[in-house]
Amino acid sequence: MYLFDLHCDTVVEICREKLGLANNTTQLSIDRLAQDTCWCQCYAIFMPDEYRGQAAIDYFQRHHGYFLRQMEKYQEQICQVVSVKELDKAYACGKFAAMLTVEGGSVLAGDLSRIELLSKLGVKMMTLTWNGENEIGSGNSTDHGLTPFGEEVISEMERNRIVIDVSHLNEAGFWQAAKIAKYPMAASHSNCRAVWDHPRNLRDDQIRYIIQTGGIVGLNFYIGFINGQQNPKPQDLLKHVEHFLELGGENTLALGSDYDGADMPAWLDSVEKVQQLYRLMAFEFGRATTDKIFYDNAYHFFEKYEEAVG
């Protein structure tokens, strides 16, 4: 099985509970998938809105250190990668691949030079905001858009080869970022607002823009973004897939589970259950399209991004 997941909050969860990446009680434990699975997982360090300045830096450092210790502890099973070439090498060695990302631009503490530091640490993608405001701009809880500093961040992230992630960003900020960005953007864990009208989901014009510019969107498993019900049925999630495909997103849609960051449907509340989702989608949309969504689209997005930014 091939699996590429653009977003989870597992690092923060296991750090808080003092757990390891394997044999734990989280939604995403690396022992629950067969070792021969070709699996790349984007591990986000989630930055809560309340952290600013040195507190935000300290918070990031604490969780980054925990991530590195997990990579060392489970080095026979998983390793950090900073390119798709390294990803392929990990598979060849029988390992899963871990790609480091950040959820929340407060990690910069208002300092543009910290973007280069994140790049050196192997951060490949950064969500500009969470739900509230930070030095970069505002999330979906307000409509203020990007700050002047935030506009500078867009170009500096691209200069340092870090993908701009617009999940959580409000519409004003999305279109500001779109005007500045020279390279395709990601929405690592967002669904369709036309299917379920939640401010964290993407409108059709946003999805079309991401499709037209060669970006990527990760399908989110969170019940609140599927239909707001306590236990959405498989068909409820598949409605989002169907809508993406109707908009022309066959080569754009990927997975962005949001594991360990949100409540999931019971039938999809642990990583090994994605195999059931694969079977459902293959039956509904065909194996070729499902393979793209589960792996190929994300792989090719990062491959093309690396080629474009040099």
BAMIVEX-64420 format. One line per field, with one value per residue: x, y, z of N, C-alpha, C in turn. Coordinates in nm, 3 decimals. Example, Ala and Ser with C-alpha at 12.3 -4.5 7.8 and 13.67 -1.06 7.14 Angstrom:
<pts>
n.xx = (1.319;1.285)
n.yy = (-0.569;-0.225)
n.zz = (0.780;0.708)
ca.xx = (1.230;1.367)
ca.yy = (-0.450;-0.106)
ca.zz = (0.780;0.714)
c.xx = (1.320;1.290)
c.yy = (-0.330;0.003)
c.zz = (0.780;0.787)
</pts>
This chain:
<pts>
n.xx = (0.084;0.048;0.087;0.040;0.027;-0.071;-0.098;-0.083;-0.125;0.033;0.288;0.271;0.077;0.196;0.416;0.301;0.179;0.391;0.462;0.568;0.636;0.542;0.333;0.138;-0.145;-0.255;-0.418;-0.254;-0.028;0.282;0.316;0.089;0.052;0.146;0.492;0.590;0.449;0.453;0.494;0.457;0.453;0.342;0.445;0.320;0.424;0.224;0.124;-0.019;-0.256;-0.214;0.056;0.336;0.621;0.915;0.805;0.670;0.885;1.023;0.830;0.812;1.077;1.087;0.904;1.012;1.255;1.157;1.046;1.281;1.407;1.233;1.269;1.523;1.489;1.321;1.459;1.501;1.263;1.153;1.232;1.341;1.274;1.377;1.330;1.185;1.354;1.498;1.289;1.224;1.458;1.429;1.216;1.342;1.511;1.341;1.192;0.951;0.863;0.917;0.803;0.873;0.662;0.505;0.238;0.109;0.210;0.311;0.537;0.752;0.783;0.761;0.993;1.167;1.400;1.392;1.272;1.464;1.605;1.411;1.396;1.651;1.624;1.473;1.203;0.930;0.689;0.458;0.181;0.023;-0.136;-0.321;-0.646;-0.688;-0.534;-0.199;0.141;0.168;-0.083;-0.441;-0.647;-0.933;-1.116;-1.143;-1.151;-0.927;-0.708;-0.371;-0.086;0.147;0.399;0.336;0.300;0.562;0.660;0.559;0.713;0.967;0.946;0.917;1.164;1.322;1.242;1.012;0.692;0.394;0.122;-0.219;-0.433;-0.658;-0.619;-0.797;-1.035;-0.963;-0.689;-0.605;-0.637;-0.467;-0.221;-0.218;-0.179;0.081;0.244;0.475;0.493;0.318;0.061;-0.031;-0.314;-0.322;-0.498;-0.800;-1.147;-1.441;-1.632;-1.870;-1.990;-2.001;-2.071;-1.847;-1.626;-1.359;-1.338;-1.279;-1.382;-1.534;-1.406;-1.157;-1.060;-1.054;-0.858;-0.629;-0.615;-0.571;-0.322;-0.149;-0.134;-0.194;-0.434;-0.531;-0.745;-0.953;-1.018;-1.168;-1.463;-1.608;-1.556;-1.654;-1.943;-2.035;-2.165;-2.181;-2.083;-1.999;-2.095;-1.922;-1.999;-2.052;-1.803;-1.704;-1.854;-1.722;-1.488;-1.597;-1.694;-1.457;-1.346;-1.536;-1.483;-1.251;-1.030;-0.870;-0.594;-0.506;-0.617;-0.534;-0.446;-0.515;-0.519;-0.546;-0.503;-0.486;-0.537;-0.798;-1.146;-1.244;-1.446;-1.585;-1.526;-1.290;-1.096;-0.833;-0.505;-0.465;-0.710;-0.736;-0.702;-0.950;-1.083;-0.945;-1.036;-1.309;-1.302;-1.173;-1.364;-1.568;-1.456;-1.261;-0.952;-0.721;-0.762;-0.793;-0.540;-0.394;-0.495;-0.434;-0.158;0.008;-0.044;0.041;0.310;0.406;0.351;0.536;0.769;0.765;0.760;1.009;1.172;1.097;1.161;1.428)
n.yy = (-0.120;0.225;0.534;0.873;1.125;1.447;1.585;1.569;1.581;1.447;1.464;1.668;1.556;1.313;1.417;1.566;1.360;1.202;0.981;0.727;0.708;0.467;0.184;0.308;0.494;0.670;0.814;0.776;0.558;0.418;0.146;0.029;0.001;-0.214;-0.297;-0.302;-0.109;0.173;0.464;0.801;1.040;1.356;1.528;1.758;2.032;2.171;2.500;2.660;2.932;3.109;3.136;3.348;3.535;3.475;3.267;3.120;3.035;2.875;2.679;2.558;2.459;2.272;2.076;2.012;1.901;1.673;1.539;1.482;1.308;1.095;1.014;0.914;0.712;0.532;0.463;0.241;0.199;0.436;0.751;1.094;1.293;1.518;1.559;1.426;1.243;1.147;1.032;0.812;0.668;0.601;0.419;0.218;0.124;-0.003;0.159;0.383;0.720;1.041;1.365;1.687;1.946;2.267;2.397;2.691;3.018;3.161;3.053;3.188;3.410;3.672;3.726;3.742;3.610;3.364;3.188;3.083;2.931;2.737;2.606;2.492;2.308;2.124;2.167;2.144;2.252;2.508;2.603;2.909;3.040;2.959;2.921;3.175;3.503;3.589;3.707;3.699;3.699;3.650;3.382;3.170;3.267;3.541;3.818;3.957;3.919;3.912;4.052;4.328;4.220;3.952;3.938;3.965;3.729;3.531;3.543;3.498;3.244;3.093;3.147;3.002;2.749;2.641;2.516;2.701;2.685;2.706;2.618;2.683;2.959;3.265;3.383;3.636;3.648;3.423;3.499;3.718;3.591;3.431;3.620;3.699;3.472;3.280;3.019;2.700;2.654;2.488;2.333;2.181;2.031;2.042;2.061;2.066;2.355;2.380;2.139;2.102;2.364;2.508;2.741;2.664;2.505;2.492;2.726;2.693;2.856;2.894;2.631;2.580;2.764;2.657;2.415;2.503;2.624;2.424;2.329;2.161;1.974;1.849;1.595;1.615;1.430;1.502;1.513;1.749;1.892;1.736;1.679;1.777;1.605;1.358;1.105;1.071;0.898;0.677;0.755;1.023;1.147;1.077;1.237;1.481;1.413;1.347;1.599;1.751;1.614;1.666;1.933;1.918;1.817;1.582;1.544;1.689;1.650;1.511;1.332;1.455;1.388;1.486;1.348;1.285;1.542;1.601;1.494;1.189;1.000;0.692;0.476;0.547;0.616;0.551;0.490;0.249;0.203;0.343;0.179;0.067;0.295;0.330;0.107;0.165;0.405;0.321;0.150;0.333;0.543;0.435;0.255;0.380;0.660;0.668;0.584;0.806;1.001;0.891;0.879;0.946;1.213;1.388;1.314;1.386;1.658;1.761;1.681;1.830;2.086;2.102;2.089;2.326;2.539;2.504)
n.zz = (0.000;-0.075;0.082;0.153;0.370;0.438;0.679;1.033;1.392;1.567;1.687;1.882;2.045;2.142;2.271;2.477;2.622;2.679;2.517;2.280;1.922;1.834;1.927;2.088;2.225;2.048;1.754;1.541;1.522;1.455;1.439;1.345;1.076;0.809;0.776;0.520;0.388;0.183;0.311;0.366;0.609;0.699;0.968;1.179;1.378;1.593;1.661;1.919;1.938;2.150;2.205;2.182;2.063;2.255;2.400;2.207;2.051;2.236;2.281;2.027;2.003;2.209;2.122;1.874;1.951;2.078;1.861;1.714;1.891;1.880;1.617;1.639;1.830;1.699;1.471;1.309;1.192;1.091;0.933;0.913;0.627;0.368;0.106;-0.199;-0.310;-0.092;0.036;-0.129;-0.087;0.180;0.170;0.025;0.216;0.380;0.550;0.701;0.601;0.737;0.722;0.819;0.932;1.005;1.195;1.208;1.204;1.417;1.511;1.408;1.561;1.482;1.343;1.056;0.984;1.101;0.931;0.757;0.942;1.010;0.766;0.753;0.954;0.832;0.784;0.572;0.500;0.592;0.778;0.763;0.957;1.257;1.389;1.498;1.525;1.429;1.401;1.127;1.007;0.991;1.098;1.027;1.210;1.208;0.971;0.878;0.710;0.567;0.736;0.680;0.745;0.715;0.438;0.354;0.454;0.284;0.042;0.152;0.260;0.027;-0.090;0.077;0.026;0.147;0.158;0.116;0.322;0.320;0.469;0.734;0.705;0.649;0.397;0.290;0.351;0.209;-0.063;-0.074;-0.029;-0.255;-0.457;-0.415;-0.405;-0.592;-0.652;-0.649;-0.398;-0.090;0.066;0.336;0.497;0.440;0.355;0.136;0.109;-0.026;0.010;0.290;0.490;0.643;0.795;0.781;0.563;0.206;-0.042;-0.369;-0.564;-0.452;-0.446;-0.722;-0.796;-0.669;-0.803;-1.070;-1.050;-0.985;-0.724;-0.407;-0.216;0.095;0.198;0.474;0.770;0.988;1.183;1.209;0.980;0.784;0.794;1.028;1.200;1.464;1.401;1.105;0.806;0.576;0.315;0.347;0.372;0.125;-0.040;-0.038;-0.171;-0.419;-0.497;-0.519;-0.737;-0.934;-0.974;-1.111;-0.980;-0.986;-1.006;-0.795;-0.541;-0.226;0.075;0.400;0.689;0.960;1.190;1.538;1.599;1.599;1.626;1.484;1.245;1.364;1.203;1.089;1.268;1.331;1.212;1.068;0.959;0.727;0.515;0.472;0.384;0.145;-0.003;-0.025;-0.173;-0.405;-0.510;-0.556;-0.714;-0.872;-0.906;-1.012;-0.984;-0.706;-0.621;-0.695;-0.519;-0.270;-0.275;-0.510;-0.604;-0.396;-0.377;-0.635;-0.627;-0.434;-0.559;-0.802;-0.692;-0.566;-0.791;-0.917;-0.736;-0.712)
ca.xx = (0.000;0.116;0.012;0.107;-0.066;-0.015;-0.110;-0.127;-0.079;0.080;0.406;0.226;0.003;0.286;0.501;0.221;0.150;0.518;0.449;0.652;0.565;0.486;0.273;0.075;-0.290;-0.296;-0.481;-0.152;0.084;0.347;0.315;-0.040;0.057;0.248;0.620;0.617;0.373;0.530;0.416;0.517;0.365;0.380;0.425;0.317;0.434;0.112;0.151;-0.143;-0.265;-0.175;0.201;0.395;0.756;1.004;0.724;0.645;1.013;1.048;0.732;0.857;1.201;1.057;0.840;1.107;1.348;1.088;1.038;1.413;1.433;1.152;1.335;1.638;1.441;1.259;1.534;1.491;1.131;1.113;1.337;1.301;1.317;1.363;1.305;1.125;1.463;1.523;1.170;1.244;1.567;1.373;1.142;1.438;1.570;1.234;1.147;0.854;0.924;0.857;0.830;0.841;0.591;0.463;0.102;0.098;0.325;0.365;0.670;0.853;0.794;0.774;1.131;1.176;1.520;1.365;1.230;1.583;1.634;1.316;1.437;1.769;1.577;1.402;1.061;0.897;0.561;0.413;0.051;0.051;-0.208;-0.422;-0.777;-0.683;-0.437;-0.060;0.215;0.155;-0.218;-0.554;-0.712;-1.073;-1.203;-1.165;-1.136;-0.831;-0.609;-0.229;-0.021;0.264;0.500;0.290;0.327;0.704;0.681;0.528;0.830;1.082;0.924;0.949;1.309;1.381;1.187;0.908;0.561;0.293;0.003;-0.326;-0.537;-0.685;-0.617;-0.927;-1.041;-0.885;-0.549;-0.582;-0.620;-0.344;-0.111;-0.222;-0.123;0.225;0.315;0.523;0.487;0.190;0.037;-0.100;-0.411;-0.284;-0.607;-0.921;-1.250;-1.519;-1.738;-1.995;-2.048;-2.031;-2.041;-1.765;-1.526;-1.229;-1.340;-1.247;-1.484;-1.502;-1.309;-1.026;-1.019;-1.019;-0.729;-0.525;-0.605;-0.514;-0.183;-0.068;-0.121;-0.238;-0.531;-0.542;-0.877;-0.951;-1.108;-1.235;-1.608;-1.660;-1.538;-1.725;-2.082;-2.069;-2.233;-2.095;-2.016;-2.034;-2.080;-1.824;-2.050;-2.045;-1.668;-1.687;-1.916;-1.618;-1.402;-1.673;-1.700;-1.324;-1.328;-1.623;-1.416;-1.130;-0.918;-0.817;-0.449;-0.483;-0.661;-0.451;-0.498;-0.465;-0.608;-0.561;-0.497;-0.441;-0.569;-0.942;-1.228;-1.265;-1.553;-1.542;-1.475;-1.166;-1.033;-0.699;-0.438;-0.480;-0.842;-0.732;-0.714;-1.092;-1.114;-0.893;-1.125;-1.432;-1.276;-1.142;-1.493;-1.649;-1.392;-1.162;-0.823;-0.622;-0.788;-0.767;-0.394;-0.347;-0.535;-0.366;-0.012;0.077;-0.058;0.129;0.449;0.441;0.350;0.665;0.871;0.762;0.795;1.154;1.232;1.067;1.231;1.572)
ca.yy = (0.000;0.355;0.632;1.002;1.204;1.581;1.653;1.511;1.654;1.341;1.505;1.742;1.462;1.220;1.496;1.598;1.238;1.131;0.854;0.708;0.705;0.333;0.114;0.407;0.501;0.779;0.773;0.747;0.485;0.364;0.000;-0.022;-0.027;-0.312;-0.233;-0.290;0.003;0.293;0.564;0.928;1.114;1.491;1.550;1.901;2.087;2.264;2.617;2.721;3.076;3.193;3.150;3.457;3.572;3.372;3.152;3.041;2.973;2.768;2.573;2.487;2.387;2.157;1.973;1.968;1.811;1.546;1.476;1.427;1.192;0.984;0.966;0.835;0.593;0.439;0.479;0.121;0.196;0.562;0.853;1.223;1.318;1.658;1.561;1.302;1.148;1.084;0.952;0.686;0.596;0.547;0.299;0.116;0.071;-0.063;0.253;0.487;0.852;1.148;1.499;1.782;2.068;2.349;2.450;2.816;3.104;3.223;2.993;3.284;3.516;3.801;3.741;3.683;3.527;3.231;3.102;3.011;2.831;2.627;2.532;2.412;2.199;2.029;2.198;2.148;2.320;2.579;2.667;3.047;3.073;2.864;2.985;3.315;3.592;3.593;3.816;3.685;3.732;3.601;3.259;3.178;3.327;3.681;3.839;4.065;3.891;3.912;4.176;4.357;4.119;3.828;3.943;3.937;3.588;3.448;3.539;3.442;3.100;3.035;3.156;2.897;2.620;2.592;2.527;2.783;2.607;2.802;2.567;2.772;3.100;3.310;3.408;3.755;3.608;3.328;3.568;3.796;3.498;3.387;3.726;3.712;3.345;3.247;2.874;2.643;2.650;2.371;2.339;2.048;1.956;2.120;1.999;2.151;2.431;2.356;2.016;2.134;2.507;2.540;2.839;2.602;2.439;2.579;2.757;2.638;2.938;2.865;2.500;2.594;2.832;2.562;2.320;2.569;2.662;2.306;2.308;2.033;1.986;1.725;1.561;1.612;1.329;1.556;1.509;1.885;1.942;1.645;1.727;1.826;1.503;1.288;0.991;1.070;0.772;0.685;0.829;1.166;1.191;1.059;1.351;1.582;1.363;1.360;1.740;1.785;1.556;1.741;2.061;1.891;1.799;1.446;1.549;1.787;1.602;1.415;1.308;1.538;1.325;1.561;1.254;1.332;1.683;1.620;1.374;1.122;0.900;0.568;0.383;0.601;0.683;0.500;0.493;0.125;0.203;0.407;0.074;0.058;0.411;0.302;0.014;0.237;0.501;0.246;0.102;0.447;0.631;0.362;0.238;0.476;0.788;0.650;0.582;0.945;1.071;0.832;0.891;1.003;1.359;1.453;1.286;1.468;1.799;1.795;1.661;1.946;2.204;2.100;2.124;2.466;2.635;2.482)
ca.zz = (0.000;-0.079;0.161;0.176;0.449;0.448;0.809;1.160;1.510;1.656;1.765;2.000;2.131;2.211;2.360;2.595;2.699;2.697;2.445;2.164;1.793;1.814;2.041;2.174;2.219;1.958;1.629;1.441;1.581;1.336;1.438;1.300;0.933;0.773;0.753;0.376;0.335;0.146;0.384;0.405;0.698;0.738;1.111;1.207;1.514;1.604;1.745;1.970;1.914;2.264;2.219;2.105;2.099;2.306;2.441;2.087;2.015;2.334;2.255;1.907;2.030;2.293;2.041;1.771;2.018;2.100;1.729;1.680;1.977;1.828;1.495;1.684;1.901;1.604;1.347;1.226;1.130;1.030;0.930;0.858;0.490;0.327;-0.038;-0.246;-0.332;0.037;0.062;-0.200;-0.019;0.303;0.133;-0.016;0.339;0.458;0.653;0.674;0.586;0.816;0.670;0.925;0.896;1.118;1.184;1.280;1.180;1.539;1.531;1.365;1.663;1.414;1.296;0.922;0.971;1.152;0.820;0.713;1.045;0.993;0.646;0.789;1.038;0.747;0.771;0.429;0.476;0.711;0.779;0.801;1.079;1.304;1.376;1.538;1.461;1.472;1.337;0.981;0.961;1.068;1.057;0.985;1.313;1.171;0.826;0.863;0.607;0.601;0.776;0.595;0.776;0.654;0.295;0.339;0.487;0.167;-0.046;0.223;0.267;-0.104;-0.110;0.158;-0.020;0.237;0.093;0.182;0.352;0.345;0.560;0.849;0.664;0.602;0.252;0.256;0.354;0.099;-0.192;-0.065;-0.049;-0.394;-0.541;-0.391;-0.424;-0.726;-0.668;-0.602;-0.255;-0.038;0.176;0.380;0.559;0.419;0.272;0.045;0.175;-0.098;0.067;0.429;0.502;0.760;0.751;0.758;0.434;0.092;-0.142;-0.501;-0.637;-0.393;-0.496;-0.864;-0.804;-0.633;-0.915;-1.188;-1.026;-0.957;-0.581;-0.348;-0.108;0.172;0.248;0.620;0.826;1.107;1.168;1.198;0.843;0.691;0.795;1.161;1.278;1.559;1.336;0.963;0.734;0.468;0.200;0.377;0.335;-0.019;-0.108;-0.055;-0.279;-0.544;-0.536;-0.569;-0.870;-1.025;-1.002;-1.189;-0.888;-0.983;-0.985;-0.689;-0.411;-0.154;0.209;0.509;0.788;1.086;1.301;1.669;1.615;1.588;1.638;1.355;1.243;1.427;1.101;1.035;1.381;1.355;1.083;0.991;0.897;0.596;0.414;0.442;0.301;0.012;-0.072;-0.056;-0.281;-0.528;-0.562;-0.598;-0.812;-0.950;-0.840;-1.062;-0.918;-0.564;-0.603;-0.702;-0.397;-0.156;-0.276;-0.626;-0.616;-0.298;-0.417;-0.751;-0.587;-0.373;-0.662;-0.892;-0.615;-0.548;-0.920;-0.949;-0.650;-0.731)
c.xx = (0.088;0.028;0.097;0.005;-0.003;-0.024;-0.154;-0.067;-0.016;0.199;0.366;0.156;0.098;0.381;0.426;0.202;0.275;0.512;0.552;0.569;0.496;0.425;0.211;-0.077;-0.342;-0.366;-0.378;-0.028;0.150;0.353;0.188;-0.050;0.168;0.377;0.651;0.530;0.468;0.452;0.501;0.415;0.422;0.343;0.433;0.347;0.331;0.144;0.018;-0.140;-0.209;-0.025;0.255;0.540;0.840;0.928;0.695;0.772;1.042;0.956;0.775;0.980;1.176;0.997;0.931;1.208;1.285;1.076;1.171;1.445;1.352;1.213;1.454;1.591;1.388;1.329;1.533;1.359;1.096;1.229;1.282;1.357;1.294;1.344;1.243;1.233;1.495;1.406;1.185;1.354;1.518;1.297;1.236;1.504;1.464;1.181;1.031;0.928;0.846;0.899;0.783;0.773;0.557;0.322;0.092;0.222;0.375;0.502;0.782;0.877;0.817;0.910;1.147;1.294;1.496;1.315;1.348;1.620;1.541;1.354;1.556;1.732;1.497;1.253;1.028;0.770;0.520;0.274;0.068;-0.014;-0.276;-0.554;-0.777;-0.580;-0.297;0.011;0.200;0.020;-0.323;-0.609;-0.860;-1.167;-1.224;-1.141;-1.030;-0.726;-0.467;-0.184;0.090;0.378;0.463;0.315;0.475;0.734;0.659;0.652;0.950;1.067;0.962;1.098;1.380;1.317;1.090;0.773;0.467;0.166;-0.108;-0.443;-0.540;-0.687;-0.757;-0.921;-0.958;-0.737;-0.513;-0.552;-0.501;-0.223;-0.103;-0.160;0.028;0.302;0.353;0.508;0.355;0.182;-0.034;-0.210;-0.407;-0.398;-0.736;-1.018;-1.327;-1.632;-1.872;-2.066;-2.087;-1.980;-1.975;-1.656;-1.386;-1.223;-1.322;-1.368;-1.438;-1.399;-1.168;-0.973;-0.977;-0.883;-0.615;-0.505;-0.530;-0.366;-0.094;-0.046;-0.175;-0.335;-0.542;-0.681;-0.871;-1.056;-1.191;-1.386;-1.668;-1.648;-1.605;-1.871;-2.129;-2.142;-2.133;-2.018;-2.056;-2.010;-1.975;-1.872;-2.045;-1.908;-1.648;-1.755;-1.814;-1.523;-1.470;-1.676;-1.566;-1.306;-1.415;-1.563;-1.288;-1.009;-0.858;-0.667;-0.409;-0.516;-0.567;-0.520;-0.433;-0.543;-0.643;-0.563;-0.431;-0.459;-0.719;-1.015;-1.260;-1.389;-1.500;-1.478;-1.340;-1.080;-0.896;-0.634;-0.456;-0.614;-0.845;-0.737;-0.859;-1.135;-1.063;-0.988;-1.255;-1.413;-1.245;-1.270;-1.571;-1.588;-1.288;-1.026;-0.722;-0.638;-0.756;-0.617;-0.337;-0.375;-0.457;-0.215;0.043;0.072;0.034;0.275;0.490;0.438;0.485;0.779;0.879;0.801;0.947;1.225;1.215;1.149;1.382;1.644)
c.yy = (0.125;0.459;0.756;1.093;1.340;1.646;1.561;1.595;1.560;1.383;1.576;1.648;1.371;1.293;1.527;1.476;1.155;0.989;0.845;0.707;0.572;0.281;0.211;0.406;0.612;0.722;0.729;0.689;0.404;0.212;-0.057;-0.041;-0.126;-0.241;-0.218;-0.183;0.117;0.413;0.685;1.006;1.252;1.512;1.700;1.929;2.199;2.375;2.678;2.873;3.160;3.214;3.258;3.476;3.455;3.248;3.061;2.968;2.855;2.650;2.490;2.402;2.262;2.043;1.924;1.872;1.674;1.468;1.410;1.304;1.071;0.927;0.878;0.704;0.487;0.442;0.357;0.116;0.321;0.659;0.982;1.238;1.465;1.671;1.429;1.198;1.074;0.993;0.814;0.602;0.532;0.418;0.185;0.050;0.007;0.026;0.338;0.621;0.955;1.283;1.599;1.906;2.146;2.399;2.574;2.902;3.178;3.165;3.091;3.393;3.653;3.828;3.667;3.586;3.384;3.136;3.020;2.902;2.711;2.540;2.441;2.294;2.095;2.052;2.218;2.225;2.388;2.639;2.808;3.087;2.948;2.940;3.134;3.395;3.568;3.705;3.815;3.732;3.667;3.472;3.280;3.238;3.476;3.696;3.944;4.041;3.893;4.051;4.208;4.259;3.986;3.825;3.917;3.789;3.499;3.433;3.473;3.291;3.034;3.040;3.044;2.760;2.558;2.620;2.611;2.700;2.702;2.744;2.655;2.919;3.142;3.350;3.530;3.721;3.513;3.402;3.663;3.708;3.454;3.491;3.735;3.587;3.324;3.098;2.821;2.635;2.520;2.414;2.200;1.965;2.039;2.046;2.104;2.223;2.412;2.231;2.038;2.275;2.539;2.636;2.783;2.526;2.540;2.603;2.706;2.722;2.919;2.730;2.509;2.663;2.736;2.459;2.383;2.602;2.544;2.279;2.173;2.062;1.851;1.707;1.539;1.513;1.380;1.564;1.648;1.944;1.852;1.685;1.771;1.726;1.427;1.174;0.983;0.933;0.787;0.769;0.979;1.223;1.181;1.171;1.463;1.540;1.384;1.506;1.789;1.737;1.627;1.875;2.043;1.861;1.661;1.443;1.644;1.735;1.496;1.387;1.404;1.505;1.413;1.466;1.316;1.482;1.708;1.487;1.319;1.033;0.768;0.472;0.428;0.663;0.628;0.472;0.365;0.120;0.277;0.303;0.052;0.176;0.389;0.212;0.083;0.332;0.431;0.194;0.217;0.525;0.562;0.360;0.344;0.612;0.779;0.647;0.723;1.017;1.021;0.858;0.979;1.155;1.433;1.434;1.379;1.616;1.839;1.779;1.783;2.074;2.214;2.138;2.272;2.565;2.617;2.438)
c.zz = (0.000;-0.011;0.185;0.243;0.479;0.586;0.922;1.272;1.613;1.741;1.893;2.099;2.209;2.304;2.489;2.685;2.727;2.639;2.335;2.037;1.768;1.944;2.141;2.155;2.128;1.835;1.525;1.509;1.470;1.331;1.376;1.149;0.905;0.734;0.604;0.309;0.301;0.197;0.415;0.487;0.726;0.884;1.140;1.354;1.521;1.704;1.792;1.956;2.027;2.278;2.125;2.151;2.147;2.351;2.323;2.044;2.107;2.310;2.134;1.936;2.113;2.210;1.928;1.831;2.042;1.970;1.693;1.765;1.933;1.701;1.532;1.748;1.804;1.468;1.256;1.150;1.052;1.031;0.871;0.717;0.457;0.176;-0.079;-0.277;-0.202;0.076;-0.004;-0.135;0.110;0.274;0.097;0.104;0.430;0.568;0.605;0.664;0.668;0.759;0.775;0.869;1.022;1.092;1.272;1.270;1.301;1.574;1.494;1.469;1.600;1.355;1.163;0.909;1.022;1.043;0.770;0.814;1.031;0.873;0.677;0.878;0.959;0.737;0.623;0.398;0.605;0.688;0.836;0.934;1.133;1.298;1.410;1.463;1.515;1.396;1.184;0.932;1.048;1.009;1.035;1.090;1.292;1.021;0.793;0.754;0.659;0.648;0.675;0.620;0.710;0.504;0.267;0.362;0.366;0.079;0.022;0.240;0.135;-0.132;-0.034;0.133;0.078;0.172;0.179;0.197;0.396;0.424;0.685;0.810;0.617;0.454;0.211;0.250;0.242;-0.030;-0.190;-0.092;-0.194;-0.488;-0.530;-0.430;-0.571;-0.757;-0.612;-0.450;-0.218;0.058;0.236;0.439;0.556;0.328;0.192;0.118;0.103;-0.047;0.212;0.458;0.636;0.716;0.729;0.625;0.321;0.003;-0.279;-0.576;-0.581;-0.443;-0.642;-0.881;-0.774;-0.743;-1.032;-1.172;-0.985;-0.810;-0.536;-0.234;-0.038;0.230;0.399;0.672;0.944;1.084;1.148;1.060;0.740;0.681;0.933;1.248;1.364;1.493;1.189;0.900;0.625;0.350;0.221;0.343;0.185;-0.099;-0.131;-0.168;-0.413;-0.591;-0.587;-0.712;-0.973;-1.065;-1.083;-1.105;-0.882;-0.956;-0.872;-0.551;-0.355;-0.020;0.308;0.634;0.907;1.205;1.424;1.689;1.618;1.608;1.500;1.360;1.299;1.326;1.044;1.145;1.420;1.220;1.003;0.917;0.763;0.484;0.375;0.354;0.159;-0.066;-0.113;-0.174;-0.412;-0.592;-0.623;-0.715;-0.900;-0.881;-0.884;-0.993;-0.769;-0.534;-0.609;-0.572;-0.277;-0.156;-0.388;-0.631;-0.519;-0.336;-0.532;-0.720;-0.529;-0.474;-0.755;-0.819;-0.598;-0.678;-0.950;-0.868;-0.656;-0.606)
</pts>
